[in-house]
Amino acid sequence: MPTVTTYPIDYGIQYYTVAAIFALVTTFFAGWFPAIKASKVDPVIIIRGK
C-alpha cells in the first residue's frame, strides 16, 4: 500500500475565483435580506420602542 508523505495542494486560479465569487454572493445575500426586512419598518416605531 503506497504511503503519502506530503499533502497534495493545488494552487489553481480557478479555485481562488470560485471561492471569491462564493464569498461575494453569500456576503451580498447576508446583507440584502436584513436590509429588505428593515426597510419595511417605520423608524419612528423603532425609536419609540413599540
mmCIF file of the N, C-alpha and C atoms, coordinates in Angstrom:
data_MODEL
# 
_entry.id   MODEL 
# 
loop_
_atom_site.group_PDB 
_atom_site.id 
_atom_site.type_symbol 
_atom_site.label_atom_id 
_atom_site.label_alt_id 
_atom_site.label_comp_id 
_atom_site.label_asym_id 
_atom_site.label_entity_id 
_atom_site.label_seq_id 
_atom_site.pdbx_PDB_ins_code 
_atom_site.Cartn_x 
_atom_site.Cartn_y 
_atom_site.Cartn_z 
_atom_site.occupancy 
_atom_site.B_iso_or_equiv 
_atom_site.pdbx_formal_charge 
_atom_site.auth_seq_id 
_atom_site.auth_comp_id 
_atom_site.auth_asym_id 
_atom_site.auth_atom_id 
_atom_site.pdbx_PDB_model_num 
ATOM 1   N N  . MET A 1 1  ? 0.845   -1.174 0.000   1.00 0.00 ? 1  MET A N  1 
ATOM 2   C CA . MET A 1 1  ? 0.000   0.000  0.000   1.00 0.00 ? 1  MET A CA 1 
ATOM 3   C C  . MET A 1 1  ? 0.899   1.249  0.000   1.00 0.00 ? 1  MET A C  1 
ATOM 4   N N  . PRO A 1 2  ? 0.722   2.155  -0.944  1.00 0.00 ? 2  PRO A N  1 
ATOM 5   C CA . PRO A 1 2  ? 1.577   3.344  -1.012  1.00 0.00 ? 2  PRO A CA 1 
ATOM 6   C C  . PRO A 1 2  ? 1.272   4.317  0.130   1.00 0.00 ? 2  PRO A C  1 
ATOM 7   N N  . THR A 1 3  ? 2.298   4.996  0.566   1.00 0.00 ? 3  THR A N  1 
ATOM 8   C CA . THR A 1 3  ? 2.130   5.985  1.631   1.00 0.00 ? 3  THR A CA 1 
ATOM 9   C C  . THR A 1 3  ? 2.289   7.387  1.052   1.00 0.00 ? 3  THR A C  1 
ATOM 10  N N  . VAL A 1 4  ? 1.560   8.324  1.611   1.00 0.00 ? 4  VAL A N  1 
ATOM 11  C CA . VAL A 1 4  ? 1.631   9.717  1.177   1.00 0.00 ? 4  VAL A CA 1 
ATOM 12  C C  . VAL A 1 4  ? 2.491   10.463 2.180   1.00 0.00 ? 4  VAL A C  1 
ATOM 13  N N  . THR A 1 5  ? 3.575   11.053 1.703   1.00 0.00 ? 5  THR A N  1 
ATOM 14  C CA . THR A 1 5  ? 4.478   11.770 2.602   1.00 0.00 ? 5  THR A CA 1 
ATOM 15  C C  . THR A 1 5  ? 4.176   13.268 2.638   1.00 0.00 ? 5  THR A C  1 
ATOM 16  N N  . THR A 1 6  ? 3.515   13.773 1.617   1.00 0.00 ? 6  THR A N  1 
ATOM 17  C CA . THR A 1 6  ? 3.148   15.188 1.597   1.00 0.00 ? 6  THR A CA 1 
ATOM 18  C C  . THR A 1 6  ? 1.666   15.301 1.255   1.00 0.00 ? 6  THR A C  1 
ATOM 19  N N  . TYR A 1 7  ? 1.094   16.423 1.596   1.00 0.00 ? 7  TYR A N  1 
ATOM 20  C CA . TYR A 1 7  ? -0.307  16.679 1.295   1.00 0.00 ? 7  TYR A CA 1 
ATOM 21  C C  . TYR A 1 7  ? -0.375  17.421 -0.034  1.00 0.00 ? 7  TYR A C  1 
ATOM 22  N N  . PRO A 1 8  ? -0.999  16.843 -1.039  1.00 0.00 ? 8  PRO A N  1 
ATOM 23  C CA . PRO A 1 8  ? -1.043  17.497 -2.350  1.00 0.00 ? 8  PRO A CA 1 
ATOM 24  C C  . PRO A 1 8  ? -1.979  18.709 -2.341  1.00 0.00 ? 8  PRO A C  1 
ATOM 25  N N  . ILE A 1 9  ? -1.453  19.850 -2.685  1.00 0.00 ? 9  ILE A N  1 
ATOM 26  C CA . ILE A 1 9  ? -2.225  21.088 -2.716  1.00 0.00 ? 9  ILE A CA 1 
ATOM 27  C C  . ILE A 1 9  ? -2.164  21.662 -4.123  1.00 0.00 ? 9  ILE A C  1 
ATOM 28  N N  . ASP A 1 10 ? -3.332  22.028 -4.630  1.00 0.00 ? 10 ASP A N  1 
ATOM 29  C CA . ASP A 1 10 ? -3.420  22.624 -5.963  1.00 0.00 ? 10 ASP A CA 1 
ATOM 30  C C  . ASP A 1 10 ? -3.731  24.105 -5.803  1.00 0.00 ? 10 ASP A C  1 
ATOM 31  N N  . TYR A 1 11 ? -2.821  24.964 -6.249  1.00 0.00 ? 11 TYR A N  1 
ATOM 32  C CA . TYR A 1 11 ? -2.986  26.404 -6.140  1.00 0.00 ? 11 TYR A CA 1 
ATOM 33  C C  . TYR A 1 11 ? -3.527  27.002 -7.436  1.00 0.00 ? 11 TYR A C  1 
ATOM 34  N N  . GLY A 1 12 ? -4.462  26.338 -8.061  1.00 0.00 ? 12 GLY A N  1 
ATOM 35  C CA . GLY A 1 12 ? -5.018  26.810 -9.325  1.00 0.00 ? 12 GLY A CA 1 
ATOM 36  C C  . GLY A 1 12 ? -5.863  28.056 -9.145  1.00 0.00 ? 12 GLY A C  1 
ATOM 37  N N  . ILE A 1 13 ? -5.793  28.942 -10.130 1.00 0.00 ? 13 ILE A N  1 
ATOM 38  C CA . ILE A 1 13 ? -6.538  30.191 -10.080 1.00 0.00 ? 13 ILE A CA 1 
ATOM 39  C C  . ILE A 1 13 ? -8.043  29.948 -10.094 1.00 0.00 ? 13 ILE A C  1 
ATOM 40  N N  . GLN A 1 14 ? -8.507  28.847 -10.674 1.00 0.00 ? 14 GLN A N  1 
ATOM 41  C CA . GLN A 1 14 ? -9.936  28.566 -10.734 1.00 0.00 ? 14 GLN A CA 1 
ATOM 42  C C  . GLN A 1 14 ? -10.518 28.364 -9.334  1.00 0.00 ? 14 GLN A C  1 
ATOM 43  N N  . TYR A 1 15 ? -9.740  27.809 -8.405  1.00 0.00 ? 15 TYR A N  1 
ATOM 44  C CA . TYR A 1 15 ? -10.231 27.610 -7.044  1.00 0.00 ? 15 TYR A CA 1 
ATOM 45  C C  . TYR A 1 15 ? -10.365 28.942 -6.308  1.00 0.00 ? 15 TYR A C  1 
ATOM 46  N N  . TYR A 1 16 ? -9.414  29.826 -6.529  1.00 0.00 ? 16 TYR A N  1 
ATOM 47  C CA . TYR A 1 16 ? -9.489  31.152 -5.917  1.00 0.00 ? 16 TYR A CA 1 
ATOM 48  C C  . TYR A 1 16 ? -10.652 31.949 -6.496  1.00 0.00 ? 16 TYR A C  1 
ATOM 49  N N  . THR A 1 17 ? -10.900 31.798 -7.778  1.00 0.00 ? 17 THR A N  1 
ATOM 50  C CA . THR A 1 17 ? -12.008 32.503 -8.419  1.00 0.00 ? 17 THR A CA 1 
ATOM 51  C C  . THR A 1 17 ? -13.350 32.015 -7.884  1.00 0.00 ? 17 THR A C  1 
ATOM 52  N N  . VAL A 1 18 ? -13.520 30.722 -7.791  1.00 0.00 ? 18 VAL A N  1 
ATOM 53  C CA . VAL A 1 18 ? -14.768 30.163 -7.268  1.00 0.00 ? 18 VAL A CA 1 
ATOM 54  C C  . VAL A 1 18 ? -14.966 30.597 -5.814  1.00 0.00 ? 18 VAL A C  1 
ATOM 55  N N  . ALA A 1 19 ? -13.922 30.570 -5.021  1.00 0.00 ? 19 ALA A N  1 
ATOM 56  C CA . ALA A 1 19 ? -14.030 30.972 -3.618  1.00 0.00 ? 19 ALA A CA 1 
ATOM 57  C C  . ALA A 1 19 ? -14.381 32.450 -3.492  1.00 0.00 ? 19 ALA A C  1 
ATOM 58  N N  . ALA A 1 20 ? -13.798 33.301 -4.318  1.00 0.00 ? 20 ALA A N  1 
ATOM 59  C CA . ALA A 1 20 ? -14.088 34.731 -4.264  1.00 0.00 ? 20 ALA A CA 1 
ATOM 60  C C  . ALA A 1 20 ? -15.525 35.015 -4.679  1.00 0.00 ? 20 ALA A C  1 
ATOM 61  N N  . ILE A 1 21 ? -15.997 34.361 -5.725  1.00 0.00 ? 21 ILE A N  1 
ATOM 62  C CA . ILE A 1 21 ? -17.372 34.556 -6.174  1.00 0.00 ? 21 ILE A CA 1 
ATOM 63  C C  . ILE A 1 21 ? -18.352 34.069 -5.108  1.00 0.00 ? 21 ILE A C  1 
ATOM 64  N N  . PHE A 1 22 ? -18.080 32.918 -4.533  1.00 0.00 ? 22 PHE A N  1 
ATOM 65  C CA . PHE A 1 22 ? -18.939 32.386 -3.474  1.00 0.00 ? 22 PHE A CA 1 
ATOM 66  C C  . PHE A 1 22 ? -18.977 33.334 -2.280  1.00 0.00 ? 22 PHE A C  1 
ATOM 67  N N  . ALA A 1 23 ? -17.828 33.878 -1.891  1.00 0.00 ? 23 ALA A N  1 
ATOM 68  C CA . ALA A 1 23 ? -17.777 34.807 -0.761  1.00 0.00 ? 23 ALA A CA 1 
ATOM 69  C C  . ALA A 1 23 ? -18.557 36.078 -1.049  1.00 0.00 ? 23 ALA A C  1 
ATOM 70  N N  . LEU A 1 24 ? -18.440 36.604 -2.249  1.00 0.00 ? 24 LEU A N  1 
ATOM 71  C CA . LEU A 1 24 ? -19.162 37.828 -2.600  1.00 0.00 ? 24 LEU A CA 1 
ATOM 72  C C  . LEU A 1 24 ? -20.674 37.602 -2.640  1.00 0.00 ? 24 LEU A C  1 
ATOM 73  N N  . VAL A 1 25 ? -21.100 36.481 -3.198  1.00 0.00 ? 25 VAL A N  1 
ATOM 74  C CA . VAL A 1 25 ? -22.533 36.194 -3.299  1.00 0.00 ? 25 VAL A CA 1 
ATOM 75  C C  . VAL A 1 25 ? -23.140 35.986 -1.913  1.00 0.00 ? 25 VAL A C  1 
ATOM 76  N N  . THR A 1 26 ? -22.493 35.209 -1.073  1.00 0.00 ? 26 THR A N  1 
ATOM 77  C CA . THR A 1 26 ? -23.035 34.963 0.259   1.00 0.00 ? 26 THR A CA 1 
ATOM 78  C C  . THR A 1 26 ? -23.034 36.232 1.104   1.00 0.00 ? 26 THR A C  1 
ATOM 79  N N  . THR A 1 27 ? -22.015 37.070 0.964   1.00 0.00 ? 27 THR A N  1 
ATOM 80  C CA . THR A 1 27 ? -21.982 38.333 1.692   1.00 0.00 ? 27 THR A CA 1 
ATOM 81  C C  . THR A 1 27 ? -23.083 39.266 1.209   1.00 0.00 ? 27 THR A C  1 
ATOM 82  N N  . PHE A 1 28 ? -23.323 39.291 -0.077  1.00 0.00 ? 28 PHE A N  1 
ATOM 83  C CA . PHE A 1 28 ? -24.394 40.114 -0.627  1.00 0.00 ? 28 PHE A CA 1 
ATOM 84  C C  . PHE A 1 28 ? -25.743 39.719 -0.040  1.00 0.00 ? 28 PHE A C  1 
ATOM 85  N N  . PHE A 1 29 ? -26.054 38.420 -0.060  1.00 0.00 ? 29 PHE A N  1 
ATOM 86  C CA . PHE A 1 29 ? -27.343 37.972 0.460   1.00 0.00 ? 29 PHE A CA 1 
ATOM 87  C C  . PHE A 1 29 ? -27.428 38.104 1.973   1.00 0.00 ? 29 PHE A C  1 
ATOM 88  N N  . ALA A 1 30 ? -26.312 37.970 2.673   1.00 0.00 ? 30 ALA A N  1 
ATOM 89  C CA . ALA A 1 30 ? -26.321 38.142 4.127   1.00 0.00 ? 30 ALA A CA 1 
ATOM 90  C C  . ALA A 1 30 ? -26.641 39.583 4.507   1.00 0.00 ? 30 ALA A C  1 
ATOM 91  N N  . GLY A 1 31 ? -26.357 40.527 3.661   1.00 0.00 ? 31 GLY A N  1 
ATOM 92  C CA . GLY A 1 31 ? -26.712 41.917 3.911   1.00 0.00 ? 31 GLY A CA 1 
ATOM 93  C C  . GLY A 1 31 ? -28.013 42.330 3.272   1.00 0.00 ? 31 GLY A C  1 
ATOM 94  N N  . TRP A 1 32 ? -28.379 41.707 2.172   1.00 0.00 ? 32 TRP A N  1 
ATOM 95  C CA . TRP A 1 32 ? -29.568 42.093 1.421   1.00 0.00 ? 32 TRP A CA 1 
ATOM 96  C C  . TRP A 1 32 ? -30.856 41.751 2.175   1.00 0.00 ? 32 TRP A C  1 
ATOM 97  N N  . PHE A 1 33 ? -30.969 40.526 2.668   1.00 0.00 ? 33 PHE A N  1 
ATOM 98  C CA . PHE A 1 33 ? -32.206 40.104 3.313   1.00 0.00 ? 33 PHE A CA 1 
ATOM 99  C C  . PHE A 1 33 ? -32.526 40.907 4.574   1.00 0.00 ? 33 PHE A C  1 
ATOM 100 N N  . PRO A 1 34 ? -31.602 41.148 5.478   1.00 0.00 ? 34 PRO A N  1 
ATOM 101 C CA . PRO A 1 34 ? -31.931 42.002 6.631   1.00 0.00 ? 34 PRO A CA 1 
ATOM 102 C C  . PRO A 1 34 ? -32.246 43.441 6.224   1.00 0.00 ? 34 PRO A C  1 
ATOM 103 N N  . ALA A 1 35 ? -31.609 43.949 5.186   1.00 0.00 ? 35 ALA A N  1 
ATOM 104 C CA . ALA A 1 35 ? -31.883 45.317 4.742   1.00 0.00 ? 35 ALA A CA 1 
ATOM 105 C C  . ALA A 1 35 ? -33.300 45.434 4.181   1.00 0.00 ? 35 ALA A C  1 
ATOM 106 N N  . ILE A 1 36 ? -33.753 44.444 3.450   1.00 0.00 ? 36 ILE A N  1 
ATOM 107 C CA . ILE A 1 36 ? -35.118 44.451 2.921   1.00 0.00 ? 36 ILE A CA 1 
ATOM 108 C C  . ILE A 1 36 ? -36.128 44.410 4.068   1.00 0.00 ? 36 ILE A C  1 
ATOM 109 N N  . LYS A 1 37 ? -35.858 43.564 5.054   1.00 0.00 ? 37 LYS A N  1 
ATOM 110 C CA . LYS A 1 37 ? -36.762 43.465 6.198   1.00 0.00 ? 37 LYS A CA 1 
ATOM 111 C C  . LYS A 1 37 ? -36.773 44.771 6.994   1.00 0.00 ? 37 LYS A C  1 
ATOM 112 N N  . ALA A 1 38 ? -35.613 45.379 7.181   1.00 0.00 ? 38 ALA A N  1 
ATOM 113 C CA . ALA A 1 38 ? -35.529 46.629 7.941   1.00 0.00 ? 38 ALA A CA 1 
ATOM 114 C C  . ALA A 1 38 ? -36.157 47.788 7.189   1.00 0.00 ? 38 ALA A C  1 
ATOM 115 N N  . SER A 1 39 ? -36.158 47.749 5.878   1.00 0.00 ? 39 SER A N  1 
ATOM 116 C CA . SER A 1 39 ? -36.740 48.852 5.112   1.00 0.00 ? 39 SER A CA 1 
ATOM 117 C C  . SER A 1 39 ? -38.261 48.892 5.209   1.00 0.00 ? 39 SER A C  1 
ATOM 118 N N  . LYS A 1 40 ? -38.865 47.817 5.656   1.00 0.00 ? 40 LYS A N  1 
ATOM 119 C CA . LYS A 1 40 ? -40.325 47.763 5.782   1.00 0.00 ? 40 LYS A CA 1 
ATOM 120 C C  . LYS A 1 40 ? -40.809 48.247 7.148   1.00 0.00 ? 40 LYS A C  1 
ATOM 121 N N  . VAL A 1 41 ? -39.874 48.590 8.052   1.00 0.00 ? 41 VAL A N  1 
ATOM 122 C CA . VAL A 1 41 ? -40.242 49.029 9.388   1.00 0.00 ? 41 VAL A CA 1 
ATOM 123 C C  . VAL A 1 41 ? -40.109 50.546 9.462   1.00 0.00 ? 41 VAL A C  1 
ATOM 124 N N  . ASP A 1 42 ? -41.097 51.186 10.101  1.00 0.00 ? 42 ASP A N  1 
ATOM 125 C CA . ASP A 1 42 ? -41.077 52.630 10.257  1.00 0.00 ? 42 ASP A CA 1 
ATOM 126 C C  . ASP A 1 42 ? -40.050 53.006 11.333  1.00 0.00 ? 42 ASP A C  1 
ATOM 127 N N  . PRO A 1 43 ? -39.104 53.889 11.053  1.00 0.00 ? 43 PRO A N  1 
ATOM 128 C CA . PRO A 1 43 ? -38.081 54.237 12.032  1.00 0.00 ? 43 PRO A CA 1 
ATOM 129 C C  . PRO A 1 43 ? -38.638 54.856 13.319  1.00 0.00 ? 43 PRO A C  1 
ATOM 130 N N  . VAL A 1 44 ? -39.752 55.553 13.214  1.00 0.00 ? 44 VAL A N  1 
ATOM 131 C CA . VAL A 1 44 ? -40.344 56.168 14.404  1.00 0.00 ? 44 VAL A CA 1 
ATOM 132 C C  . VAL A 1 44 ? -40.775 55.093 15.398  1.00 0.00 ? 44 VAL A C  1 
ATOM 133 N N  . ILE A 1 45 ? -41.296 54.005 14.902  1.00 0.00 ? 45 ILE A N  1 
ATOM 134 C CA . ILE A 1 45 ? -41.707 52.889 15.780  1.00 0.00 ? 45 ILE A CA 1 
ATOM 135 C C  . ILE A 1 45 ? -40.486 52.317 16.496  1.00 0.00 ? 45 ILE A C  1 
ATOM 136 N N  . ILE A 1 46 ? -39.388 52.215 15.808  1.00 0.00 ? 46 ILE A N  1 
ATOM 137 C CA . ILE A 1 46 ? -38.172 51.674 16.424  1.00 0.00 ? 46 ILE A CA 1 
ATOM 138 C C  . ILE A 1 46 ? -37.665 52.630 17.501  1.00 0.00 ? 46 ILE A C  1 
ATOM 139 N N  . ILE A 1 47 ? -37.669 53.925 17.219  1.00 0.00 ? 47 ILE A N  1 
ATOM 140 C CA . ILE A 1 47 ? -37.162 54.901 18.190  1.00 0.00 ? 47 ILE A CA 1 
ATOM 141 C C  . ILE A 1 47 ? -38.050 54.947 19.428  1.00 0.00 ? 47 ILE A C  1 
ATOM 142 N N  . ARG A 1 48 ? -39.362 54.855 19.256  1.00 0.00 ? 48 ARG A N  1 
ATOM 143 C CA . ARG A 1 48 ? -40.282 54.895 20.393  1.00 0.00 ? 48 ARG A CA 1 
ATOM 144 C C  . ARG A 1 48 ? -40.286 53.590 21.175  1.00 0.00 ? 48 ARG A C  1 
ATOM 145 N N  . GLY A 1 49 ? -39.776 52.532 20.600  1.00 0.00 ? 49 GLY A N  1 
ATOM 146 C CA . GLY A 1 49 ? -39.675 51.261 21.305  1.00 0.00 ? 49 GLY A CA 1 
ATOM 147 C C  . GLY A 1 49 ? -40.962 50.470 21.353  1.00 0.00 ? 49 GLY A C  1 
ATOM 148 N N  . LYS A 1 50 ? -41.816 50.653 20.403  1.00 0.00 ? 50 LYS A N  1 
ATOM 149 C CA . LYS A 1 50 ? -43.083 49.908 20.378  1.00 0.00 ? 50 LYS A CA 1 
ATOM 150 C C  . LYS A 1 50 ? -42.986 48.692 19.519  1.00 0.00 ? 50 LYS A C  1 
# 
